[in-house]
Amino acid sequence: MLKKTFVMLAMFAAVATPVLAMGPFYVMFDNAAKKCVMSRTAKSDTAKFAMMGQYKTEADAKMAMKGMTKCRG
């Protein structure tokens, strides 16, 4: 019984993991820290954060950050 439960939990985790990686993911430039940050929620403090883009997956957001001039610094 325990083995069956473990197998069921492993199958659920395998299916749920890609769903958890779905966005939206927001890339913002933190004006105070002078660096880019990624978040699952859009920051409303426009004095501190400048919106750089919205992406469907975390991988897309990370790839975009690598190509942004402001994020490299």
OpenMM code with the backbone's topology and positions (N, CA, C; nanometers):
from openmm import Vec3, app, unit

residues = "MET LEU LYS LYS THR PHE VAL MET LEU ALA MET PHE ALA ALA VAL ALA THR PRO VAL LEU ALA MET GLY PRO PHE TYR VAL MET PHE ASP ASN ALA ALA LYS LYS CYS VAL MET SER ARG THR ALA LYS SER ASP THR ALA LYS PHE ALA MET MET GLY GLN TYR LYS THR GLU ALA ASP ALA LYS MET ALA MET LYS GLY MET THR LYS CYS ARG GLY".split()
positions = [
    Vec3(0.0833, -0.1204, 0.0000),
    Vec3(0.0000, 0.0000, 0.0000),
    Vec3(0.0874, 0.1263, 0.0000),
    Vec3(0.1929, 0.1247, 0.0787),
    Vec3(0.2816, 0.2405, 0.0860),
    Vec3(0.3513, 0.2644, -0.0477),
    Vec3(0.3911, 0.1553, -0.1130),
    Vec3(0.4579, 0.1668, -0.2419),
    Vec3(0.3634, 0.2272, -0.3464),
    Vec3(0.2386, 0.1846, -0.3442),
    Vec3(0.1388, 0.2362, -0.4373),
    Vec3(0.1154, 0.3855, -0.4143),
    Vec3(0.1100, 0.4271, -0.2890),
    Vec3(0.0922, 0.5684, -0.2558),
    Vec3(0.2109, 0.6504, -0.3042),
    Vec3(0.3324, 0.5984, -0.2839),
    Vec3(0.4532, 0.6680, -0.3284),
    Vec3(0.4536, 0.6845, -0.4798),
    Vec3(0.4155, 0.5804, -0.5524),
    Vec3(0.4109, 0.5870, -0.6984),
    Vec3(0.3089, 0.6907, -0.7431),
    Vec3(0.1954, 0.6952, -0.6783),
    Vec3(0.0911, 0.7925, -0.7128),
    Vec3(0.1397, 0.9353, -0.6870),
    Vec3(0.2089, 0.9573, -0.5757),
    Vec3(0.2618, 1.0901, -0.5450),
    Vec3(0.3687, 1.1320, -0.6461),
    Vec3(0.4532, 1.0386, -0.6865),
    Vec3(0.5567, 1.0676, -0.7852),
    Vec3(0.4938, 1.1042, -0.9195),
    Vec3(0.3902, 1.0342, -0.9573),
    Vec3(0.3223, 1.0639, -1.0840),
    Vec3(0.2570, 1.2023, -1.0782),
    Vec3(0.1952, 1.2334, -0.9661),
    Vec3(0.1328, 1.3640, -0.9496),
    Vec3(0.2376, 1.4749, -0.9577),
    Vec3(0.3515, 1.4559, -0.8935),
    Vec3(0.4579, 1.5561, -0.8955),
    Vec3(0.5104, 1.5768, -1.0374),
    Vec3(0.5222, 1.4692, -1.1128),
    Vec3(0.5723, 1.4793, -1.2499),
    Vec3(0.4763, 1.5589, -1.3383),
    Vec3(0.3487, 1.5457, -1.3140),
    Vec3(0.2481, 1.6177, -1.3926),
    Vec3(0.2354, 1.7621, -1.3445),
    Vec3(0.2440, 1.7845, -1.2143),
    Vec3(0.2209, 1.9169, -1.1578),
    Vec3(0.3391, 2.0111, -1.1775),
    Vec3(0.4594, 1.9606, -1.1846),
    Vec3(0.5780, 2.0458, -1.1932),
    Vec3(0.5761, 2.1390, -1.3143),
    Vec3(0.5478, 2.0929, -1.4362),
    Vec3(0.5429, 2.1869, -1.5489),
    Vec3(0.4337, 2.2922, -1.5342),
    Vec3(0.3248, 2.2579, -1.4716),
    Vec3(0.2162, 2.3532, -1.4523),
    Vec3(0.2610, 2.4648, -1.3586),
    Vec3(0.3379, 2.4300, -1.2558),
    Vec3(0.3855, 2.5303, -1.1614),
    Vec3(0.4852, 2.6259, -1.2260),
    Vec3(0.5515, 2.5827, -1.3309),
    Vec3(0.6500, 2.6666, -1.3981),
    Vec3(0.5856, 2.7668, -1.4937),
    Vec3(0.4571, 2.7572, -1.5133),
    Vec3(0.3883, 2.8482, -1.6038),
    Vec3(0.3724, 2.9845, -1.5376),
    Vec3(0.3648, 3.0862, -1.6196),
    Vec3(0.3648, 3.2245, -1.5738),
    Vec3(0.2301, 3.2761, -1.5348),
    Vec3(0.2173, 3.4019, -1.5369),
    Vec3(0.3144, 3.4923, -1.5976),
    Vec3(0.4314, 3.5206, -1.5040),
    Vec3(0.5449, 3.5522, -1.5648),
    Vec3(0.6638, 3.5965, -1.4936),
    Vec3(0.6954, 3.7368, -1.5434),
    Vec3(0.7260, 3.8241, -1.4519),
    Vec3(0.7546, 3.9630, -1.4856),
    Vec3(0.9021, 3.9920, -1.4621),
    Vec3(0.9641, 4.0605, -1.5566),
    Vec3(1.1013, 4.1064, -1.5411),
    Vec3(1.0939, 4.2570, -1.5205),
    Vec3(1.1537, 4.3027, -1.4106),
    Vec3(1.1522, 4.4441, -1.3768),
    Vec3(1.2923, 4.4904, -1.3422),
    Vec3(1.3192, 4.6161, -1.3662),
    Vec3(1.4459, 4.6759, -1.3269),
    Vec3(1.4246, 4.7475, -1.1952),
    Vec3(1.5009, 4.7057, -1.0931),
    Vec3(1.4945, 4.7674, -0.9609),
    Vec3(1.5860, 4.8895, -0.9637),
    Vec3(1.5264, 5.0089, -0.9644),
    Vec3(1.6036, 5.1333, -0.9744),
    Vec3(1.6942, 5.1556, -0.8539),
    Vec3(1.6543, 5.1095, -0.7366),
    Vec3(1.7348, 5.1288, -0.6159),
    Vec3(1.8574, 5.0382, -0.6164),
    Vec3(1.8387, 4.9116, -0.6521),
    Vec3(1.9484, 4.8144, -0.6521),
    Vec3(2.0263, 4.8150, -0.7828),
    Vec3(1.9712, 4.8804, -0.8858),
    Vec3(2.0333, 4.8867, -1.0188),
    Vec3(2.0564, 4.7482, -1.0786),
    Vec3(1.9529, 4.6619, -1.0670),
    Vec3(1.9606, 4.5285, -1.1265),
    Vec3(1.8206, 4.4809, -1.1628),
    Vec3(1.8165, 4.3800, -1.2471),
    Vec3(1.6883, 4.3224, -1.2878),
    Vec3(1.6441, 4.2170, -1.1870),
    Vec3(1.5140, 4.2093, -1.1684),
    Vec3(1.4552, 4.1083, -1.0821),
    Vec3(1.3400, 4.0424, -1.1562),
    Vec3(1.3128, 3.9169, -1.1209),
    Vec3(1.2018, 3.8439, -1.1803),
    Vec3(1.1010, 3.8151, -1.0694),
    Vec3(0.9730, 3.8275, -1.1022),
    Vec3(0.8685, 3.8080, -1.0032),
    Vec3(0.7463, 3.7429, -1.0662),
    Vec3(0.6672, 3.6761, -0.9839),
    Vec3(0.5409, 3.6173, -1.0317),
    Vec3(0.4280, 3.7193, -1.0284),
    Vec3(0.4522, 3.8331, -0.9623),
    Vec3(0.3516, 3.9395, -0.9563),
    Vec3(0.4123, 4.0691, -1.0080),
    Vec3(0.3317, 4.1488, -1.0724),
    Vec3(0.3780, 4.2788, -1.1234),
    Vec3(0.3835, 4.3773, -1.0067),
    Vec3(0.4930, 4.4462, -0.9956),
    Vec3(0.5091, 4.5462, -0.8895),
    Vec3(0.4388, 4.6743, -0.9320),
    Vec3(0.3672, 4.7348, -0.8405),
    Vec3(0.2933, 4.8565, -0.8731),
    Vec3(0.3724, 4.9826, -0.8393),
    Vec3(0.4839, 4.9695, -0.7701),
    Vec3(0.5668, 5.0836, -0.7312),
    Vec3(0.6530, 5.1262, -0.8503),
    Vec3(0.5986, 5.2132, -0.9346),
    Vec3(0.6691, 5.2528, -1.0577),
    Vec3(0.7876, 5.3437, -1.0298),
    Vec3(0.7961, 5.4021, -0.9113),
    Vec3(0.9122, 5.4839, -0.8771),
    Vec3(1.0332, 5.3947, -0.8505),
    Vec3(1.0088, 5.2752, -0.7998),
    Vec3(1.1188, 5.1833, -0.7670),
    Vec3(1.1453, 5.0825, -0.8783),
    Vec3(1.0410, 5.0389, -0.9481),
    Vec3(1.0554, 4.9338, -1.0488),
    Vec3(1.0116, 4.9820, -1.1868),
    Vec3(1.0895, 4.9473, -1.2885),
    Vec3(1.0524, 4.9735, -1.4273),
    Vec3(1.0224, 4.8386, -1.4927),
    Vec3(0.9034, 4.8231, -1.5478),
    Vec3(0.8627, 4.6977, -1.6108),
    Vec3(0.9432, 4.6757, -1.7381),
    Vec3(1.0049, 4.5571, -1.7476),
    Vec3(1.0863, 4.5239, -1.8643),
    Vec3(1.0145, 4.4247, -1.9557),
    Vec3(0.9174, 4.3498, -1.9006),
    Vec3(0.8427, 4.2571, -1.9839),
    Vec3(0.7690, 4.1519, -1.9043),
    Vec3(0.6723, 4.0878, -1.9703),
    Vec3(0.5929, 3.9796, -1.9117),
    Vec3(0.6136, 3.8562, -1.9981),
    Vec3(0.6367, 3.7410, -1.9348),
    Vec3(0.6684, 3.6179, -2.0066),
    Vec3(0.5854, 3.5025, -1.9528),
    Vec3(0.5610, 3.4052, -2.0413),
    Vec3(0.4756, 3.2914, -2.0056),
    Vec3(0.5452, 3.1917, -1.9139),
    Vec3(0.6755, 3.1732, -1.9311),
    Vec3(0.7475, 3.0757, -1.8488),
    Vec3(0.8693, 3.1409, -1.7846),
    Vec3(0.9174, 3.0766, -1.6789),
    Vec3(1.0364, 3.1250, -1.6096),
    Vec3(1.1579, 3.1191, -1.7027),
    Vec3(1.1643, 3.0138, -1.7833),
    Vec3(1.2764, 2.9996, -1.8768),
    Vec3(1.2776, 3.1136, -1.9784),
    Vec3(1.1609, 3.1523, -2.0277),
    Vec3(1.1521, 3.2648, -2.1217),
    Vec3(1.1985, 3.3944, -2.0559),
    Vec3(1.1574, 3.4151, -1.9313),
    Vec3(1.1960, 3.5369, -1.8592),
    Vec3(1.3464, 3.5411, -1.8364),
    Vec3(1.4051, 3.4283, -1.7982),
    Vec3(1.5504, 3.4235, -1.7755),
    Vec3(1.6270, 3.4482, -1.9049),
    Vec3(1.5789, 3.3910, -2.0144),
    Vec3(1.6448, 3.4105, -2.1430),
    Vec3(1.6369, 3.5576, -2.1853),
    Vec3(1.5219, 3.6184, -2.1631),
    Vec3(1.5054, 3.7593, -2.1985),
    Vec3(1.5978, 3.8471, -2.1149),
    Vec3(1.6127, 3.8147, -1.9877),
    Vec3(1.6989, 3.8929, -1.8993),
    Vec3(1.8443, 3.8903, -1.9482),
    Vec3(1.8873, 3.7771, -2.0014),
    Vec3(2.0247, 3.7651, -2.0514),
    Vec3(2.0492, 3.8585, -2.1694),
    Vec3(1.9439, 3.8866, -2.2460),
    Vec3(1.9572, 3.9721, -2.3632),
    Vec3(1.9332, 4.1207, -2.3366),
    Vec3(1.8881, 4.1547, -2.2175),
    Vec3(1.8589, 4.2949, -2.1849),
    Vec3(1.9847, 4.3648, -2.1362),
    Vec3(2.0153, 4.4776, -2.1965),
    Vec3(2.1348, 4.5538, -2.1615),
    Vec3(2.1340, 4.5954, -2.0146),
    Vec3(2.0209, 4.6426, -1.9655),
    Vec3(2.0116, 4.6854, -1.8258),
    Vec3(2.0354, 4.5703, -1.7285),
    Vec3(1.9995, 4.4488, -1.7678),
    Vec3(2.0113, 4.3333, -1.6788),
    Vec3(2.1537, 4.2791, -1.6721),
    Vec3(2.2352, 4.3138, -1.7653),
    Vec3(2.3723, 4.2616, -1.7691),
    Vec3(2.4633, 4.3310, -1.6683),
    Vec3(2.4329, 4.4546, -1.6371),
    Vec3(2.5198, 4.5381, -1.5568),
    Vec3(2.5344, 4.4989, -1.4171),
] * unit.nanometer
topology = app.Topology()
chain = topology.addChain("A")
for resn in residues:
    res = topology.addResidue(resn, chain)
    for name in ("N", "CA", "C"):
        topology.addAtom(name, app.Element.getBySymbol(name[0]), res)
